[in-house]
Amino acid sequence: MFDPRFRNTYILFGLLICGTFIGIYFIANLNRFMKFGIDLVGGTYITLEVQHKKAFEEEAVRKVRALHSYVAGQEGAQAVEPVKQLIDGASATITYKSPQEASRVAEKVTDSGVGFETAVNNDIVTYTIPASEIKQITKQAVENNIHVLRTRLDGIGVGEIPITAQGEKEIVVELPNVDIQQAKAMIGKTAMLEFKPVEDSGSSREEIEDHFGGTLPDHLMVIPGKRDAGASFFAVPKIAEVSGRMLKNARGDIGGKTGAEPTILFELNAEGARAFAKLTRESIGRRIAIIIDNEILMAPGVNEEIGSGSGMITGGFSVKDASALARMLKSGAFSAPVSFEQERHMSATLGGQSIRQGLIACLVGLLLLFIFSVGFYKAAGLVAFIVLLYNLLLTLFGLWMIGATLTLPGIAGMVLSIGMAIDASVLIYERIREELAIGLSLGKAIDTGFSDALAVILDANITHFLVASVLFYFGTGPIKGFAITMIIGIIATLLTGLLLLKFLLKFIVNVLGLHNLRF
């Protein structure tokens, strides 16, 4: 019969029953909700080779600029104006106006701290990055590319995938059963955004070369433009003063001339805003090419200086392409381009076998826990086992909520968290037994048992939580999967072991009136 004193208890019990049906539906359709790792559903192993030459060239350009800025900034020093410069890998060959200027600049290399090895020949100076720095740049290029890959692939829902360095110049990416072509398209793009002044344009490379007397100047390059860019080919400087490395934010949007055109809105950081203002100020009356991966998307004319450091890019792409490209630009460009060296496929059959073995291990563990719980604590043990099932359900639901990927190490983390959960129940039940032994009523024994065991349970779970957090912070791939599953499992243990278990025991004693519950 309905007792008004327990109205809130009835409501909570009703919500628990509803949650149970939702949980059953969630488990029955787990394949629809959860993302599984490559070790469970199969997938593709891709080996990438990092082309370090681009990274060397960018470092050489940065050092040359720093050197020239240092020399020009010296008291009474004249501005450095190179006649010609050629960047080839880790070397930069600069031609100056005179042998005197070449010597003057070369003498400042040590004082400037740029770390070049120099060779002077009349008015030409060859700067070379030292071998020790080349090794460091090589390592940093691989590490940066791994970071960029993680950011890009997470954007299409491929979370917690192993991306690891192999040797000095290779990266191995393990892609689970996802849209491989989309993932490979994002992996293969350098996504390098550049802004360069247009020196000339034409319908062919030959036409542009004819404008310069048949030979293109060393400091210029010819790159193609998209149909909407206004010409087929453009002559632009080889070195960009403003690039995507100065990008602060980028996002896909709708705008353009028609107001309904897919666009990319970009915002530069403080350094980029200053460089962009200088570029537009010096290009008034001319055109600036907006380049992504050596293709000009558009080349608008400049009427005035743009000091805001923000703008809009259009290029005849779809809304989906604009969003994907903005995501790649925001994730950052590769320090060095990558090439696909090897691709191996892992069948879902092996993944299915892993799933079966993992499920068997979980079921055997649960069966043993069931026997232990009921054997030692009778009906109260059955309640603890039911709470354990809710713990498992909450862990899976938590993984789904944060978009985590379930892997074999993740399953191991779930099994470990289940063991910790039953340990909490044992601590509580033993305290209840002790209170019953000294003559307390069942209701008071339950309250005392939970309050006395609280400190020990919190101490153990907080310790495990801290360890799992360290693993998550410093680990990668499967280690992160193990750690995040443990973290969620610990939270689920505290919720079910301290709240749900007590609620069910109090419901049995106070509402159902079963005061002879055996422990």
Secondary structure as GFF3:
##gff-version 3
##sequence-region A 1 519
A	DSSP	three_ten_helix	4	6	.	.	.	ID=ss1
A	DSSP	alpha_helix	7	28	.	.	.	ID=ss2
A	DSSP	alpha_helix	30	33	.	.	.	ID=ss3
A	DSSP	beta_strand	35	36	.	.	.	ID=ss4
A	DSSP	alpha_helix	38	41	.	.	.	ID=ss5
A	DSSP	beta_strand	43	50	.	.	.	ID=ss6
A	DSSP	alpha_helix	53	73	.	.	.	ID=ss7
A	DSSP	beta_strand	84	88	.	.	.	ID=ss8
A	DSSP	beta_strand	91	95	.	.	.	ID=ss9
A	DSSP	alpha_helix	99	107	.	.	.	ID=ss10
A	DSSP	alpha_helix	109	112	.	.	.	ID=ss11
A	DSSP	beta_strand	117	121	.	.	.	ID=ss12
A	DSSP	beta_strand	124	128	.	.	.	ID=ss13
A	DSSP	alpha_helix	131	154	.	.	.	ID=ss14
A	DSSP	beta_strand	163	166	.	.	.	ID=ss15
A	DSSP	beta_strand	170	176	.	.	.	ID=ss16
A	DSSP	alpha_helix	180	188	.	.	.	ID=ss17
A	DSSP	beta_strand	193	197	.	.	.	ID=ss18
A	DSSP	beta_strand	200	202	.	.	.	ID=ss19
A	DSSP	alpha_helix	205	211	.	.	.	ID=ss20
A	DSSP	beta_strand	220	224	.	.	.	ID=ss21
A	DSSP	three_ten_helix	227	229	.	.	.	ID=ss22
A	DSSP	beta_strand	233	237	.	.	.	ID=ss23
A	DSSP	beta_strand	242	243	.	.	.	ID=ss24
A	DSSP	three_ten_helix	244	246	.	.	.	ID=ss25
A	DSSP	beta_strand	247	255	.	.	.	ID=ss26
A	DSSP	beta_strand	261	268	.	.	.	ID=ss27
A	DSSP	alpha_helix	270	282	.	.	.	ID=ss28
A	DSSP	beta_strand	288	292	.	.	.	ID=ss29
A	DSSP	beta_strand	296	298	.	.	.	ID=ss30
A	DSSP	beta_strand	310	313	.	.	.	ID=ss31
A	DSSP	alpha_helix	319	331	.	.	.	ID=ss32
A	DSSP	beta_strand	338	346	.	.	.	ID=ss33
A	DSSP	alpha_helix	348	401	.	.	.	ID=ss34
A	DSSP	beta_strand	405	406	.	.	.	ID=ss35
A	DSSP	alpha_helix	408	437	.	.	.	ID=ss36
A	DSSP	alpha_helix	442	474	.	.	.	ID=ss37
A	DSSP	alpha_helix	478	495	.	.	.	ID=ss38
A	DSSP	pi_helix	496	500	.	.	.	ID=ss39
A	DSSP	alpha_helix	501	506	.	.	.	ID=ss40
A	DSSP	pi_helix	507	511	.	.	.	ID=ss41
###
